Amino acid sequence: MIAKIKALAKEYNDEVIQIRRHIHQHPELSFKEFETSKFIQKQLTSWGVEFDTGYVNTGIIAFVKGKNPSSKVIALRADIDALPIQEENEFNFASINKGVMHACGHDVHTSSLLGAIKILQSLKSEFNGTVKCLFQPAEEILPGGASLMIEQGALENPKPDSILGQHVYPELPVGKVGMKSGLYMASTDELYVKVIGKGGHAALPHTVIDPVLITSHIIVALQQIVSRSSKPDMPSVLSFGKVIAEGATNIIPEEVNLAGTFRTFDESWRSEAHEKMIKMASSIAESMGGSCEFEVRKGYPYLVNDEAVTAQTKKSAIAYLGKENVVDLDLRMTAEDFAYYSQIMPGCFYRLGTATPGMQTSGLHTSTFNPDERAIEQGMGLMSWLAIEQLNLD
């Protein structure tokens, strides 16, 4: 079976690369992937693949049914949205949509899943069960398309036994994949803080309540939440990336606005940390004569890879790629809304190497991100093989 899949992946590779280039050239932001959705539907229709539409407006679920389609169901997931980044690459399929770019590899995810569907469709008489393929919108912004897909019944009728997700990884060269069993990616929450004081002339500080000074105390003090309140063996991150104080060299503003993120791997500690942050920031502001409005927008949960599914995925990947090309990954503080799936059913979220060996590769979410397209042949072939292997489990 591996030989057949590799042969089909090679045969379909040029077509799928062109699919990827079309998607890359026409990126769309989260919840606005209307043309992308139409393009995916066009491909599925041309291949005679059954699919449903309308999930979160642009989401699609495709079905490849083998023999005895109700015997077992495995789900595969790809995300289809792009990022608000102006592309700086100069190849002929660079984004034509100003300020929008597939800088996180979702074009590769989508084309790889389409390629896997075409392979599986060619082999459907040779495996039992159904492969349920989710083309999910809006991975990049809260509340995350995965949560909404689930709310709208994407994992029902039929309900999968397990789910797999593949993500590009520019830290690994083409030809390799990586995965980690158990806890893998952090929960993520967005923090929005408004510190309110009394503005005035910077040369007369005794007549004002300085929100800039209050804010500086709050930022420093909140780091104690991580360094002194969390358990030493519980990874946590608290970072503020945006501070707006619209005063001047001689003007103290009325307010300062902060935006940041909090990430961890335990739901109880996550809730406790939220309460501690709000209480600490408010107390500091009040003690210095000001006030504080603190909003926590709860985001994605932590992502956990099921041990049994991941072990089987790793074993199958080794059979397809060779032991030397399957690596173990470390815990990551980044987040992914695939976590919603992993919280309610066994799953494995793994990484596909996309770096060109010997060349410097731009990272994810950068304006020059450019994955090596040789990864697509491997990505669609491996995904097909992993799905069939999961279906073959007792």
N, C-alpha and C positions, 0 to 999 in steps of 0.2 A: 504493500500500500504506500509506503514512503516513496518508493521509486515512482509510482504513478503520480503522486501529489507533486513531487519535485519536477517531473516532466511537464505537468499541467501548469505549474507556477512559471516555469520557463517559457512555455508556449504563450501564456496570457500576459507576460510581464510587460511587453511594449504597450499593449492596450491599457493596462492598469496604470502605467506611468503617465500616459496621456490623460487618463482620468484624474490622476493626482494633480497634474499641471493645470488642468481646467479649474479644478476646485481651488487650487492655490491662487490662480489669477483672478478668481471671482469670490473673494472672501466676504463673509457677512457676520455681523456682530451677534451676540447672544440674543435669542428670542426673535431674531430678524432673518433667519436662514431660509427664506422663502425660495429663492432661486436655487440654492444648494439642494434643498429638499426636492424640488422639481427635477433637478439633474439626476439625483440618486434614483428617483422613481422611474425616470426614463431608462436608466441602465437596467434596473430590475425588470422592467416590462420587456425590454429587448431580449432578455435572457429567459423569459418565461417563468420568472420567480414570483410566487405569491407574496403579497405584502398588504399591510394595513397602514393607514395614514391618520393624521389628525391629533396625534399625541403631542400635547403642549404646542399645538398649531403646526409645527414643522417636523416633529418627530416621526419616524417610520419604523415599523417592525416587519422584517422579512422572514419568511419561513422556507427552509430547505428540508423537505420531508423525504426520509429514506424509507426503507421497508419497515413495516409495523411502526408507523410514525408516532403512535401513542405509547410505545414501550418505554421511552425515556426522552427527556428534553434537556438540552444544554443550551445556554444563552451565551452569545458573544456581543460585546458592546463596543461601539465607536462613538466619539463625540464629533460634532460637525461645525461648531462655531469658531470664530476667529477673534483676534484681539484688536483693541484700538491702538495700533502701532503703525507708523508710516514706514513702509518697507524701503530699505536702502540697497537691496540686491538689484543687480542690473541685467539679469538674464531675461530672455524674451517672454517668460511666463510670470514675471513679477506681478504683484497685485495692481489691478487697474482701479481699485476702489480706494480713493484717497483716505489715508489715516486708518486703514483696516488691513490686517495682515494675518496669515496663518503662521504665527510666530511660536506656536506651541506644538506644531506637528499634527493638528487635527486633520489636515488634508491627507497626511500619510495614514492616520488611523482609519479614516473613511475609505480611502482607496484600497487599503489592505483588506478591510472587511468586505468590500465589494469583490475584490479578487478572490477572497476565501469563499464567498458565496458562489462565484462562478465555478470554482474548483469543485466544491461540494455538490453543486447542481450536476456536474458532469459525472460524479461518483455516487449519486443518490441510490442507485440500485445495488450498491456494494456495502451499505451500512444500515443499521437499524436505528430508528428513532428520528427525532426532529431537532434541527439546529435553528434556534430562534435568535434572530440578529437585530439588535437594537441600534438604530441611528439616532443618537440623543442630542437634542439642542442644549445650548446654554450651560456648558460645564464651567465657564469662566466667571460667572457672577452669581451671587446669592439670589434666590435660595438654592440654585443649582437645578439643572434640568433633570437630573436623576431623581430627585425627591418628587418632582412633579410627574415624571413618567410613572413612578411607582404609585402615586396617588390616583392616577388615571388608569390603573390596571395593567400596566405594561408587563408585569411579571405574573399575570394570571392568564388562564385560558389559551394555551396551557401554561402551567407553572413549571419553570425550569428546576432541575435537580441541582444545578450549580451554574455559575456564571464566570466568564473569563474576560479580562480587559487587557489591552495591549497599549503601551505608551512609548513614544520615541524617547531615546536616551543618548544625548550627545556626549556623555561621559564614557560610553562604551563604543568600540569600533564596530563597523559593519561586520556581520558574521557571528556576533555574540548576543546573547540575551542574559538578563539578570532577574532574580526574584528573591523574595524574602518571605519565609513562613511566619505567621503570627502578626504581631503589631508591625505595621510598616510605615504609614503616613499619619500625620497629626490631625487632630481636629483644628478648626480655624474659626475664630470670631473676630469681627470688626469692631473696633472701639472708636467712638466719637465723643470728644470731651470739649465742652465750652466752659472756660474759666472767665468769670465776670468780675470786674473790679470797678474802679472809677478813674476815668482818664483825665489827662491834664498835661501841663507843661513839665517836660522832663527835668527842667532845672529847679522845679518846686516839688520834689517827691513827697514832702510832708503834707501836701494838699490832695494827694491822690491815693487810690488803693491799686497798687501796681499788679495787674494780672500777669505780666511777663515774669515778674519775680515769683509770684504764686505758682505759675505754671512750671518754672524751673524746679521748684521744690517738689511738686507733684511728680514730675518725670523721674527725678532721682529716687524719691521715696517709693514709687511703685515697683522699682526693681527689687525691693525687699520681698515682694510677693513671691517672686521666683527664687531668690537666693536664701530666704529664711522661712517661708511658709510651706513650700512644697517639699516633698520627700526627696532626698538626694538621688534616689534611683528612679524618679519620675521626671522624664524630660519635659521641660516647659520653656516657652519663649514668649517674652513680652517686649514688643518693639513699637516705637512711634516713628513713622516715616514722614509725617506731615505736621508742621507747626506754623500756624498763620497768626502773626501779630501785626496788624496793619497800622502801626504807628510810624514814627520817623525818628531821626536822630534827636529831635527835641520834642517829640510827642509820645506820651504814654497812652496806648489805646484803651478803649473801654473793655475789650475782651480779647481773649486768645483762643483759637480753635486748634484742637489736636485730632489726628487720626492715626490709628495704629492697629496692631493685631496681637491676639493672644492665642497660643497653640499648645496643646498637650495631648495626653493619651489616656486620660481617665475622666469619666463623666462626673463622678462625685467631686473630684478635685477641681474640675472645670467650673462647676457651679459655685463651689466655695470660693474660688479665685475671683469670680465675677463680683460676688458680694464684698470681698475684701478690697478690691480695687475701687469700687464705688464708695465704700465707707471711708477709705483712706483719703481719696482725692477730695471728697466733700469736707472731711474734717480739717484737712490742711487749708483748704480755701476759706472755710469759716473762721479758723483760728487766726488768719491773716487779714480778716475783714472783708473778704469777698465771698463769692458763691461759685458753685460748680454744677453743671449739668453733665451727667455721664450716661451715655447710651451704649449698651452692648448689643450688637446685632449677631445673634448666634448663627454660626455658619455650619459647615460640613462636620459630621462626626469623624472620629479617627477611623482609619482604614485598617482592617485586619484581614490578612490572608489565611483562609482556612488551612489547617495543617495537612489534612488528608488530601484536599484538592491540590494544594501547592506541591506536596510530595509527588503526586501523580503527574502534575504539570512538568515538574523538573525532570522526572524520569522519562517522560515522553519527549521533552525537549532535547535531552541527551541522546535519545535514540535518533532524533531527526538531525541534530547539529553536531553531535560529538561531545564528549564530556568536557573537553578543553574549551568549548564555546558556551558553556552554561555556568554563570558565576553567581555567587551569593552576594546580595546587596545589604547595605547597612540601613538602619532606621533613618527616616527622613522627616524633617519638620515642615516640609511642604505639605499641601493638602490637595485632595481630589474628591470630586463628588461621587466617584465610583464607590466611595465609602458607604453611601446609603444602601447600595446593593449588598455590600459585604456585611452590613449589620443585620440583614434579614435572611440571607441564604449563603451557603458555602460558596466561596469565590476565590479567585487568584488574579491579582493585578500585577503584571510583569512588564519588564522593560526590554525594548528592542534597540540594539545598538545602531546608531546612525552616523557615527563619526568616521571620517575618511582617515585611514591609518597614515600617520606621518604628516598630517596637515592640521593646522590650528582650526578648531571648530567653534563657531559662535554658540552661545548658550541659548536655552529656551527663553522666550519672552524678550528677545533682542531683535533689533531691526535688520540684522544680517543673518539671522538663523537660516541655515540651509542644509537640511539633512541629506546625506548621501542616498540617492535614489536606488542604489543597489540593495538597500535594506528592504525595499518593497517586495521583491521576489521572495525573500526569506520570510517577511512578515505575513504575507498571505498564505504561503505554503505551510508555515508553522502553525498558524491559527487553524487552518483546515485540519491538520494532523491532530492538534490538541483536542479539537471538538470531537473528532471520530474516536479518539482514545477515551475521552470522557464518556461517550455514548456506549462504549464497549465494556465499561466497568459494571460489575454485578451490583 
